[in-house]
Amino acid sequence: LIGIPVDGDGMRVDLLEPVLQREQPRLIYTVPTFQNPTGAVMSAARRRALVTLAARHGIPILEDDHVREVRFGDPIPPPLAAFDRHGNVIHAGSFTKSLIPALRLGYVVARGPLREWLTALKRNSDLFSSTLMQRALSRYLEQGAVQRHWKRVSRIYRQRHATMLAALERSFPPGSTWTGVAGGLVVWVGVPPGVSVTTLYGEALQAGVSFVAGAAFFPEPDDQPFLRLNFAAVEEARIERGIALLGRVIHEHFEAPADRSGDPRTCQRHLERPIR
């Protein structure tokens, strides 16, 4: 796995080309909309540039668009697949995050040889997903009810997101960083210097609250000064209690030694991954 830095506009496409020339990866994987874990949305200009660059090098793109429907901010650009003129983008979506967590069904939009290759891989792995669940989901989509559902959950998540940001402002110490998102499910938080996220994780579990440590999102895991918080699956009162607990633990361990290999002032250290 080779990482490409991310900023507020998504993958740094300007840094991608030398990596493609040097490493010649077989696939570029990206989450351009509400990127996990930063929540960044890739700009339309970068989407076009990424698709053009990948086509020039003959490298397919896997566009993971699993939570595009859950949004509550500014309009988002079209998918990467909308800029594709060569059948080079595999667009993958899911109903697991936006509809029913237990519904392990998604979809793929692909053209030409990529579509044939993916179909063959699916047949070789498990023939097909549950036909009963596929049919039930198809009927639900045909009725148009999913649009009402997405609007409803987006309103709920907007409020939970606002609740989390307000709780972070109240409870986290100076030097912590975070940025509000326009959709998705998570907030990416940087902790101040002197806080070990590895130590914090164990102490937080003992206090009754959990998070995903930032190291999980780096090609070379380390005690990165970041943590990912999920606001979508938790009611507002529990968000407030959980953030208060987590803030208290951070305050208590503020002077604990930490590996400062990351920079808590920016999310640019998070990496998307071309795959060799």
C-alpha positions in Angstrom: 0.0 0.0 0.0 1.3 3.5 -0.9 -0.3 6.5 0.7 -1.2 9.8 -1.0 -1.7 12.8 1.3 -5.2 14.3 1.8 -6.3 17.8 2.5 -9.6 19.6 2.8 -10.3 19.0 -0.9 -9.5 15.3 -0.9 -6.6 13.4 -2.4 -3.6 15.5 -3.4 -3.7 14.6 -7.1 -0.7 16.8 -7.7 1.4 14.4 -5.6 -0.1 11.3 -7.2 1.5 11.4 -10.6 5.2 10.9 -9.5 4.0 7.9 -7.4 2.2 6.4 -10.4 5.4 6.8 -12.5 7.7 5.4 -9.8 5.5 2.5 -8.4 3.2 1.6 -11.3 0.3 0.5 -9.0 -2.4 -1.8 -10.3 -5.3 0.2 -8.7 -6.1 3.5 -7.2 -8.6 3.3 -4.3 -10.3 6.5 -3.1 -13.3 7.7 -1.1 -13.9 11.1 -2.8 -17.2 11.9 -0.9 -17.1 12.2 2.9 -13.7 10.5 3.0 -13.1 8.1 5.8 -11.9 9.2 8.3 -11.5 13.0 7.5 -14.9 13.6 6.0 -13.3 15.6 3.2 -15.1 16.0 -0.1 -12.9 16.0 -3.2 -13.5 19.0 -5.4 -14.9 18.7 -8.9 -11.6 19.9 -10.4 -9.6 17.3 -8.5 -12.1 14.6 -9.5 -11.6 15.4 -13.2 -7.9 15.6 -12.8 -7.7 12.3 -11.0 -9.8 10.5 -13.7 -7.7 12.0 -16.5 -4.4 11.1 -14.8 -5.5 7.5 -14.1 -6.7 7.0 -17.7 -3.4 8.4 -19.0 -1.5 5.8 -17.0 -4.0 3.0 -17.7 -4.7 2.4 -14.0 -8.3 1.7 -12.9 -9.9 3.6 -10.0 -12.1 2.1 -7.4 -14.4 4.8 -6.2 -15.9 3.9 -2.8 -19.1 6.0 -2.5 -20.7 4.1 0.3 -22.3 7.1 2.2 -22.9 9.7 -0.5 -26.7 9.8 0.2 -26.2 10.9 3.8 -25.5 14.7 3.5 -26.6 17.8 5.2 -24.2 20.6 3.9 -23.3 22.1 0.6 -24.0 20.3 -2.7 -21.4 17.7 -3.6 -19.7 17.2 -7.0 -20.7 14.3 -9.3 -19.1 10.9 -8.7 -15.7 10.2 -10.4 -17.6 7.9 -12.7 -19.4 10.9 -14.2 -16.0 12.2 -15.5 -14.9 8.8 -16.9 -14.9 8.5 -20.7 -12.8 5.3 -20.9 -14.5 2.8 -18.7 -11.7 3.2 -16.2 -13.7 3.9 -13.0 -15.3 1.3 -10.8 -18.1 3.0 -8.9 -19.1 1.1 -5.7 -22.0 2.0 -3.5 -23.6 0.4 -0.5 -26.9 0.4 1.4 -25.3 -0.8 4.6 -24.3 2.7 5.9 -27.2 4.7 4.5 -30.2 2.3 4.9 -29.9 -0.8 7.2 -26.6 -1.8 8.8 -27.5 -5.5 8.7 -28.3 -5.3 5.0 -25.0 -6.4 3.5 -25.9 -5.4 -0.1 -24.2 -2.9 -2.4 -23.8 -2.2 -6.1 -21.1 -1.7 -8.6 -21.2 0.5 -11.7 -18.6 -0.5 -14.3 -18.2 -0.7 -18.0 -16.3 -2.8 -20.6 -13.6 -5.3 -19.6 -13.7 -4.1 -15.9 -17.4 -5.1 -15.7 -16.8 -8.5 -17.1 -13.8 -9.1 -14.8 -15.8 -8.1 -11.7 -18.7 -10.3 -12.7 -16.4 -13.3 -13.1 -14.8 -12.6 -9.7 -18.2 -12.4 -8.0 -19.3 -15.7 -9.5 -16.1 -17.4 -8.4 -16.4 -16.0 -4.8 -20.0 -16.8 -3.9 -22.1 -17.0 -7.1 -24.5 -14.2 -5.9 -25.8 -12.4 -2.9 -29.2 -13.4 -1.4 -31.8 -13.1 -4.2 -34.5 -12.7 -1.6 -32.8 -9.7 0.0 -32.0 -8.3 -3.5 -35.7 -8.5 -4.5 -36.9 -7.0 -1.3 -34.5 -4.1 -1.7 -35.4 -3.7 -5.3 -39.1 -3.3 -4.5 -38.3 -0.8 -1.7 -36.2 1.3 -4.2 -38.9 1.2 -6.9 -41.4 2.6 -4.4 -39.3 5.7 -3.8 -39.4 5.3 0.0 -35.6 5.3 0.2 -35.4 9.0 -0.8 -37.7 9.9 2.2 -35.5 7.7 4.5 -32.3 9.5 3.3 -33.8 12.9 3.9 -34.9 11.9 7.4 -31.6 10.3 8.5 -29.7 13.3 7.1 -31.8 15.6 9.3 -31.0 13.5 12.3 -27.3 13.2 11.5 -27.1 17.0 11.0 -28.3 17.5 14.6 -26.1 14.8 16.0 -23.1 16.3 14.1 -23.8 19.7 15.6 -24.2 18.2 19.1 -20.8 16.5 18.8 -19.1 19.7 17.6 -20.5 21.7 20.5 -19.5 19.0 23.0 -16.0 18.9 21.6 -15.8 22.7 22.0 -16.9 22.4 25.7 -14.9 19.4 26.7 -11.6 19.0 24.7 -8.5 20.8 25.8 -6.7 23.6 23.9 -4.6 22.3 21.0 -7.3 19.8 19.9 -8.4 20.2 16.3 -11.5 19.1 14.3 -13.4 20.2 11.3 -17.2 20.0 10.7 -18.3 17.8 7.8 -21.1 18.2 5.2 -22.2 14.7 5.5 -21.2 11.1 6.3 -20.9 9.6 9.7 -17.7 10.7 11.5 -15.5 13.5 12.7 -11.7 13.4 12.6 -10.1 14.8 15.7 -6.5 15.7 16.4 -5.3 15.6 20.0 -2.8 18.1 21.6 0.9 17.4 21.9 1.7 15.2 24.9 -1.3 12.9 24.5 -0.7 9.3 23.5 -3.7 8.0 21.6 -2.6 4.4 22.3 -2.7 5.2 26.1 -5.9 7.3 25.7 -7.7 4.4 24.0 -7.2 2.0 27.0 -8.1 4.7 29.5 -11.2 5.7 27.6 -12.4 2.1 27.5 -12.1 1.9 31.2 -14.1 5.1 31.5 -16.9 3.6 29.3 -16.3 5.3 26.0 -14.6 4.2 22.8 -13.3 5.6 19.5 -11.2 4.4 16.5 -7.5 5.2 17.0 -6.0 7.2 14.1 -3.3 4.6 13.5 -5.9 2.4 11.8 -6.0 4.8 8.9 -2.3 5.0 8.1 -0.3 2.5 5.9 2.3 2.4 8.6 0.4 2.3 11.9 1.9 4.2 14.8 0.7 6.1 17.8 -0.8 8.8 15.5 -2.3 11.9 17.2 -5.7 11.4 15.8 -9.0 9.7 16.6 -12.2 9.1 14.7 -15.5 9.7 16.4 -18.9 8.4 15.1 -21.9 10.7 15.6 -24.4 8.8 13.4 -25.0 5.8 15.6 -25.3 7.6 18.9 -28.2 9.6 20.4 -27.5 13.2 21.3 -27.5 12.7 25.1 -25.0 9.9 24.8 -22.8 12.0 22.5 -22.6 14.7 25.1 -21.8 12.2 27.9 -19.3 10.4 25.8 -17.4 13.5 24.7 -17.4 14.8 28.3 -15.9 11.5 29.5 -13.3 11.5 26.7 -12.4 15.1 27.3 -11.9 14.3 31.0 -9.6 11.4 30.2 -7.5 13.6 27.8 -7.2 16.3 30.5 -6.1 13.7 33.0 -3.4 12.3 30.7 -2.4 15.6 29.0 1.2 15.2 30.1 1.5 11.5 29.1 4.4 10.8 26.7 3.4 10.3 23.1 5.0 9.5 19.8 4.7 12.7 17.9 5.2 11.2 14.5 2.0 12.9 13.3 0.9 16.6 13.2 -2.3 17.2 15.2 -2.9 20.5 13.5 -3.7 19.1 10.1 -5.6 16.1 8.6 -3.2 16.0 5.7 -1.3 13.1 7.1 -4.2 10.8 6.5 -3.6 8.8 3.4 -5.6 7.3 0.5 -4.0 4.3 -1.1 -2.9 3.3 -4.6 -2.5 -0.4 -4.4 0.3 -2.2 -6.0 
